[in-house]
Every structure is written in C-alpha cells, then in structure tokens.
Amino acid sequence: MAALKAVTKCMERIAPLRLAEKWDNVGILLESPVQRPNANRVLLTIDLTTAVQKEALSTSTSVIIAYHPAIFKPLSSVTLSNPLQASLLQCAANGISVYSPHTSCDAVLGGVNDWLAEGVTAGSGPSVVEILGEKKLDPTGKLEGGEGRVVKLEKPIPMRELEARIKQHLGLSQIQVGYPMTSASEMEVQTVAICAGSGGSMLLGHDADVYFTGEMAHHEILAAVAAGKVVVLCGHTNTERGYLPVLASQLREELRRLQGTDAFAAFADADKQTVAALEVHVSSADHHPLRFV
C-alpha cells in the first residue's frame, strides 16, 4: 500500500528503528490487505484504544501511527473477545495499517526525551543537555540519540519553579512529587535526569537532583527519595502525548520532502496521487486512561 510505504520511509528518517531498545516491538505491526477507498489520513496516537479505533473508522484514515506498540508480546490467538485485539481486527478488515515507533522516538535527537528537556530548560539561560545511558550512533559514527537525557541548568532554580515549568509544558494541573525531606519543596535544583514513560530502572543511581519521568514503582520511589533525590511523576502517557504535534509536523515535512526524491518517482501515478494527498492528524480520542476525581 502506497500510504503505508510512504509513511514507513518518512518515519525511518524521523526516528530510525535501529534506535529502538532490543526488548521493544517497533515498525509495521499491522499491514491491512484491504485498499480503503479515498483514505488520505495518517492518525497519530499514543495508544490504539477502542476510542481511537472508532475515530480512525469514522474518518478517512489509512495508517495509524501508535506510539505504543499495539502488539507487544507474542499472541497465541487474535479474537474479537479481546477488545484491543478486536480493534486490530477491525483495522485490518477496513484497510487501516498500524505502525509503532516507540523507543526509537524516545532515543532519537529531537525526539520525546529532548522535548521533555525543552520543558525543563524553558526560561533558563544556556543549559547543557546530555545523553543518559547508552549513546547510539548512526552507521557513520555520528551521534543519533540515547535512552534518556540529563539537563544541567546554567544556574540552580527553586524546585517550585521546575514544577511549574513541567506542568506548563505538559499541560497538567497536577503532578506527583516525592521530596527527600519535609522542607525539600523549598530546595534549589540544577540537574534533572529525564526518561519518558516508565523510567525507574534507568534513572535510579544517577547523580542528578531530580528524577523526571511518567511513573516509577513504589520501591523505586522509596529508594530514590532515600538517596536524596526529588522524584517527579506525571503519568506515563502524559510525558509522551504532548510530543505528538511535534511528530505530526516532522512527518508532514518528510512527506513533502519525499515527493522530490527518486523513491517517489518510482511510485505508480495512482500511488503518487495517494501519497501527495496524505494528511497528518493527531487523534482527538487519545487520552490518559486515568483521571483525578
């Protein structure tokens, strides 16, 4: 299918799959055998939920880019009795394919973790952003990214200021913060270790004032606070969803760029029309599964 082929080429330029963690399941996860008539939409979401699947079916969607893999562990069966599997079956039957970039988007320079770092550095003077964890290089030896990020601000700032920056950047009214002592909310901080999603295993033990991630296990939080670290938790997908508009902009630009390449020239005329007509949208049905009540 021309749309899926074009999207795959563009996503490989944005977030090469070689950057994904070995445990991850990325790339084309569902390739529909059906050609959907007049389908010209690429839909970006964090999760392929039932609501997102219905949104895709109600619009002219041909490709869903689901940040989290809709298929992660091996499946012994795929049935309609499982709601998430039913969404995949409905997509396949209706000409909608599914692609997941996941940790390749986290790792790549300019990806999710760098987007989170922008929220930390907002309003500060020159700051240093370094790779946390293994550095990943392209085939020429050039740095392409890494698992997490560490931000060193030019000058220390009050913890309250950092909390306000994070809430504003993520569009949240509430976050969870673990302080190492009762008065720690008044402390000043300068270094922030960052990992989108669930970052406990990566962040623990790192020499930073603050651990900023989506979620951590209870005992990971206790260990971090006991070590004198401030823990900032924002909800797993809340550390990822705000990046989707950035990814949408990148994908639109890559689709425009593709039309001037030899790869595009090799498409059949009808496929060229399909690719040229593609529109990129961020899902309106995708949201964090939990609410404060």
LUMBA-412577 format. One line per 5 residues: number of its first residue (from 0); their letters; for each residue z, x, y of C-alpha. Coordinates in nm, 4 decimals, padded with zeros to 6 digits. Each point is the difference from the previous one (the first is absolute). Layout:
// residues N
NUM) A) Z,X,Y ~ ...
//
This chain:
// residues 293
0) MAALK) 00.0000,00.0000,00.0000 ~ -00.1075,00.1429,00.3346 ~ 00.3098,-00.1014,00.1944 ~ 00.2399,00.1578,-00.2494 ~ -00.2133,00.3136,-00.0216
5) AVTKC) -00.0034,00.0366,00.3790 ~ 00.3724,-00.0660,00.0353 ~ 00.0783,00.2517,-00.2744 ~ -00.2056,00.2709,00.1715 ~ 00.1662,-00.0676,00.3344
10) MERIA) 00.3525,-00.0129,-00.1391 ~ -00.0553,00.3329,-00.1752 ~ -00.0721,00.1535,00.3405 ~ 00.3068,-00.1628,00.1557 ~ 00.2477,00.0685,-00.2821
15) PLRLA) -00.1439,00.2073,-00.2871 ~ 00.1345,-00.1161,-00.3343 ~ 00.0738,00.3606,-00.0990 ~ 00.2992,-00.0213,00.2370 ~ 00.1671,-00.2754,-00.2026
20) EKWDN) 00.3081,00.0794,-00.2076 ~ -00.0611,00.0629,-00.3698 ~ 00.2080,-00.3035,-00.0974 ~ -00.2003,-00.2318,00.2245 ~ -00.2869,-00.2345,-00.0880
25) VGILL) -00.2594,00.0050,00.2776 ~ -00.3678,-00.0687,00.0618 ~ -00.2000,-00.2974,-00.1273 ~ 00.2447,-00.2107,-00.2014 ~ -00.2172,-00.3085,-00.0394
30) ESPVQ) -00.3796,-00.0111,00.0146 ~ -00.1263,-00.3551,-00.0058 ~ -00.3210,-00.0589,-00.1976 ~ -00.0839,-00.2930,00.2279 ~ -00.2051,00.0212,00.3193
35) RPNAN) 00.1725,-00.2221,00.2556 ~ -00.2538,-00.1723,00.2307 ~ 00.0174,00.0963,00.3695 ~ 00.3150,00.2069,-00.0501 ~ 00.0350,00.2399,00.2938
40) RVLLT) 00.3748,00.0529,00.0354 ~ 00.2292,00.2868,-00.1034 ~ 00.3615,-00.1190,-00.0036 ~ 00.2852,00.2484,00.0466 ~ 00.3454,-00.0798,-00.1396
45) IDLTT) 00.3103,00.1770,-00.1222 ~ 00.0354,-00.2162,-00.3108 ~ -00.2411,-00.2251,-00.1857 ~ 00.2290,-00.3025,-00.0057 ~ -00.0973,-00.3561,-00.0871
50) AVQKE) -00.0124,-00.0791,00.3720 ~ -00.2356,00.2910,00.0702 ~ -00.2194,-00.0961,-00.2954 ~ -00.0302,-00.3529,00.1406 ~ -00.0850,00.1425,00.3424
55) ALSTS) -00.2743,00.2119,-00.1571 ~ -00.1429,-00.3006,-00.1857 ~ 00.0018,-00.2126,00.3157 ~ -00.1974,00.2616,00.1942 ~ -00.3181,00.1984,-00.0656
60) TSVII) 00.1899,00.2906,-00.1571 ~ -00.1803,00.2277,-00.2434 ~ 00.2458,00.2916,-00.0151 ~ 00.3782,00.0070,00.0282 ~ 00.1619,00.3313,00.0875
65) AYHPA) 00.3540,-00.0419,-00.1313 ~ 00.2147,00.2948,00.1020 ~ 00.2312,-00.0493,-00.2986 ~ -00.1796,00.0090,-00.3357 ~ -00.0406,-00.3514,-00.1381
70) IFKPL) -00.0134,00.1656,-00.3427 ~ 00.2558,00.2748,-00.0384 ~ 00.1280,00.0151,-00.3561 ~ -00.2263,-00.0480,-00.3043 ~ -00.0607,-00.3672,-00.0804
75) SSVTL) 00.0117,-00.1272,-00.3573 ~ -00.1515,-00.3300,00.1103 ~ -00.1296,-00.1733,00.3127 ~ 00.0814,-00.3703,00.0115 ~ 00.0180,-00.2903,00.2414
80) SNPLQ) 00.3675,-00.0494,-00.0850 ~ 00.0863,00.3109,00.2035 ~ -00.0495,-00.0846,00.3722 ~ -00.0994,00.3521,00.1048 ~ -00.2417,00.0357,-00.2902
85) ASLLQ) -00.1354,-00.3454,00.0800 ~ -00.0831,00.1245,00.3502 ~ -00.2011,00.2853,-00.1509 ~ -00.1827,-00.2368,-00.2340 ~ -00.0811,-00.2350,00.2882
90) CAANG) -00.1354,00.2935,00.2008 ~ -00.2166,00.1210,-00.2877 ~ -00.1361,-00.3490,-00.0634 ~ -00.0851,-00.0524,00.3653 ~ -00.1742,00.3260,00.0814
95) ISVYS) 00.2890,00.1853,00.1651 ~ 00.0716,00.3630,-00.0927 ~ 00.3274,00.1850,00.0614 ~ 00.0570,00.3594,00.1141 ~ 00.3320,00.1798,00.0526
100) PHTSC) 00.0577,00.3238,00.1973 ~ 00.3847,00.0036,-00.0173 ~ 00.1463,00.3540,00.0042 ~ -00.3294,00.1566,00.1089 ~ 00.0491,-00.1960,00.3256
105) DAVLG) 00.3609,00.1190,00.0206 ~ -00.0897,00.3653,-00.0434 ~ -00.3154,00.0423,00.2084 ~ 00.0264,00.1410,00.3515 ~ -00.0136,-00.2956,00.2360
110) GVNDW) 00.1198,-00.2318,-00.2762 ~ 00.3073,-00.2179,-00.0451 ~ 00.2636,00.2730,00.0305 ~ -00.1594,00.1420,00.3135 ~ -00.0104,-00.3529,00.1423
115) LAEGV) 00.3749,-00.0266,-00.0632 ~ 00.0495,00.3384,00.1673 ~ -00.1749,-00.1334,00.3119 ~ 00.2720,-00.2622,00.0303 ~ 00.2700,00.2671,-00.0159
120) TAGSG) -00.1611,00.2240,00.2619 ~ -00.0935,-00.2779,00.2466 ~ 00.1303,00.0817,00.3452 ~ 00.1080,00.3525,-00.0923 ~ -00.1420,00.3250,00.1235
125) PSVVE) -00.1983,00.2267,-00.2319 ~ 00.1224,-00.0430,-00.3575 ~ -00.0743,00.1832,-00.3233 ~ -00.1154,-00.2011,-00.3020 ~ -00.0027,00.1898,-00.3294
130) ILGEK) -00.0816,-00.0859,-00.3600 ~ 00.2949,-00.0973,-00.2188 ~ -00.0542,00.0884,-00.3629 ~ -00.3102,00.1485,-00.1585 ~ -00.2850,00.0827,00.2387
135) KLDPT) -00.3365,-00.1296,-00.1166 ~ -00.3193,00.1927,00.0712 ~ -00.3654,-00.0982,-00.0142 ~ -00.2474,00.1976,-00.2183 ~ -00.0521,00.2494,00.2850
140) GKLEG) 00.3726,00.0681,00.0351 ~ 00.0440,-00.2054,00.3191 ~ 00.3209,-00.2022,00.0321 ~ -00.0642,-00.3691,-00.0739 ~ 00.3528,-00.1363,-00.0110
145) GEGRV) 00.3159,-00.0230,-00.2067 ~ 00.2594,-00.2357,-00.1410 ~ 00.2219,-00.0538,00.3066 ~ 00.0623,00.1205,00.3538 ~ 00.2755,00.1689,00.1987
150) VKLEK) 00.0137,-00.0546,00.3750 ~ 00.1829,00.2469,00.2212 ~ 00.0407,-00.1436,00.3484 ~ -00.0162,00.2304,00.2991 ~ 00.3546,-00.1008,00.0957
155) PIPMR) 00.2713,-00.1969,-00.1805 ~ 00.0153,-00.3716,00.0804 ~ 00.2748,-00.2596,-00.0518 ~ -00.0149,-00.1698,-00.3383 ~ -00.0151,-00.3337,00.1821
160) ELEAR) -00.3222,00.1135,00.1677 ~ -00.1552,00.0917,-00.3341 ~ 00.0976,-00.3380,-00.1425 ~ -00.1641,-00.1749,00.2960 ~ -00.3192,00.2034,-00.0437
165) IKQHL) -00.0240,-00.0818,-00.3691 ~ 00.0561,-00.3718,00.0554 ~ -00.2606,-00.0119,00.2732 ~ -00.2569,00.1958,-00.2017 ~ 00.0443,-00.2138,-00.3102
170) GLSQI) 00.0370,-00.3272,00.1891 ~ 00.3447,-00.0688,-00.1474 ~ 00.3055,-00.1595,00.1533 ~ 00.2329,00.1435,-00.2648 ~ 00.0209,00.3140,-00.2104
175) QVGYP) 00.2685,00.1353,-00.2326 ~ 00.1783,00.3210,00.0970 ~ 00.2557,00.2024,-00.1934 ~ 00.2127,00.2290,00.2168 ~ 00.1957,00.2964,-00.1392
180) MTSAS) 00.3063,-00.0962,00.2080 ~ 00.1223,-00.2911,00.2101 ~ -00.0999,00.1603,00.3298 ~ -00.3342,00.1266,-00.1261 ~ -00.1920,-00.2722,00.1850
185) EMEVQ) 00.0737,00.1965,00.3160 ~ -00.1228,00.3306,-00.1463 ~ -00.3137,00.1809,00.1118 ~ -00.2769,00.0843,-00.2453 ~ -00.2987,00.2323,00.0103
190) TVAIC) -00.1572,00.0178,-00.3465 ~ -00.1249,-00.3009,-00.1957 ~ -00.1300,00.0131,-00.3582 ~ -00.2492,-00.2788,-00.0716 ~ -00.1385,-00.1647,-00.3112
195) AGSGG) -00.1770,-00.3361,-00.0034 ~ 00.1097,-00.2563,-00.2583 ~ 00.2731,00.1269,-00.2311 ~ 00.0968,00.3522,00.0978 ~ 00.3363,00.0750,-00.1559
200) SMLLG) -00.1142,00.2516,-00.2580 ~ -00.2072,00.1902,00.2563 ~ 00.2436,-00.0015,00.2902 ~ 00.3283,00.0821,-00.1737 ~ 00.1051,00.3577,00.0529
205) HDADV) -00.2307,00.0604,00.2945 ~ 00.1537,00.1626,00.3059 ~ -00.0616,-00.2711,00.2618 ~ 00.2327,-00.2038,00.2194 ~ -00.1590,-00.3312,-00.1008
210) YFTGE) -00.1681,-00.1372,-00.3119 ~ -00.2509,-00.2697,00.1043 ~ -00.1599,-00.2080,-00.2754 ~ -00.0460,-00.3544,-00.1248 ~ 00.2582,-00.0150,-00.2760
215) MAHHE) 00.2369,00.2186,-00.1996 ~ 00.2165,-00.0644,-00.3053 ~ 00.3692,-00.0651,00.0656 ~ 00.1210,00.3306,-00.1395 ~ -00.2740,00.1888,00.1856
220) ILAAV) 00.1328,-00.1493,00.3238 ~ 00.3561,00.0983,-00.0894 ~ -00.1092,00.3557,-00.0777 ~ -00.1933,00.0332,00.3256 ~ 00.2810,-00.1355,00.2171
225) AAGKV) 00.2540,00.2200,-00.1797 ~ -00.2215,00.2978,00.0855 ~ 00.0225,-00.0889,00.3686 ~ -00.3417,-00.1622,00.0361 ~ -00.0853,-00.3202,00.1838
230) VVLCG) -00.2038,-00.2360,-00.2192 ~ -00.2458,-00.2421,00.1630 ~ -00.1462,-00.2689,-00.2280 ~ -00.2553,-00.2493,00.1256 ~ -00.1172,-00.1861,-00.3104
235) HTNTE) -00.2570,00.1505,-00.2367 ~ -00.3184,-00.1594,00.1316 ~ 00.1188,-00.0070,00.3614 ~ -00.0589,00.3758,00.0078 ~ -00.3613,-00.0547,-00.1121
240) RGYLP) -00.1337,-00.3290,00.1375 ~ -00.0313,00.1130,00.3620 ~ -00.2472,00.2675,-00.1111 ~ -00.2558,-00.2581,-00.1181 ~ -00.1541,-00.0525,00.3478
245) VLASQ) -00.0403,00.3786,00.0248 ~ -00.1696,00.0081,-00.3400 ~ -00.2206,-00.2930,00.0996 ~ -00.1195,00.1900,00.3066 ~ -00.0669,00.3120,-00.2080
250) LREEL) -00.1957,-00.2000,-00.2568 ~ -00.2128,-00.1734,00.2627 ~ -00.0907,00.3397,00.1456 ~ -00.0840,00.1439,-00.3420 ~ -00.2195,-00.2992,-00.0848
255) RRLQG) -00.1896,00.0551,00.3258 ~ -00.0323,00.3705,-00.0774 ~ -00.1226,-00.0718,-00.3528 ~ -00.3037,-00.1832,00.1353 ~ -00.1345,00.3250,00.1403
260) TDAFA) 00.0224,00.1948,-00.3270 ~ -00.2356,00.0761,-00.2884 ~ 00.2328,-00.1939,-00.2297 ~ -00.0667,-00.3153,00.2016 ~ -00.3738,00.0676,00.0040
265) AFADA) 00.0063,-00.0039,-00.3809 ~ 00.1261,-00.3603,-00.0063 ~ -00.2498,-00.2781,-00.0678 ~ -00.0973,-00.1978,00.3101 ~ 00.2091,-00.3018,-00.1024
270) DKQTV) 00.3012,00.2260,-00.0603 ~ -00.0472,00.1622,00.3406 ~ 00.0232,-00.3442,00.1579 ~ 00.3159,-00.0712,-00.1976 ~ 00.1688,00.3222,00.1096
275) AALEV) -00.1104,-00.0348,00.3630 ~ 00.1539,-00.3476,00.0119 ~ 00.3414,00.1014,-00.1353 ~ 00.3009,-00.0934,00.2109 ~ 00.3486,00.1457,-00.0450
280) HVSSA) 00.3025,-00.2272,00.0391 ~ 00.3742,00.0404,-00.0485 ~ 00.1521,-00.2760,-00.2117 ~ 00.1948,-00.2670,00.1861 ~ 00.1721,-00.1132,-00.3226
285) DHHPL) 00.1489,00.3391,-00.0903 ~ 00.3672,00.0416,00.0927 ~ 00.3254,00.1507,-00.1200 ~ 00.1331,-00.2072,-00.2906 ~ 00.3565,-00.0176,00.1403
290) RFV) 00.1415,-00.1637,00.3137 ~ 00.3326,00.0251,00.1801 ~ 00.1608,-00.3454,-00.0053
//
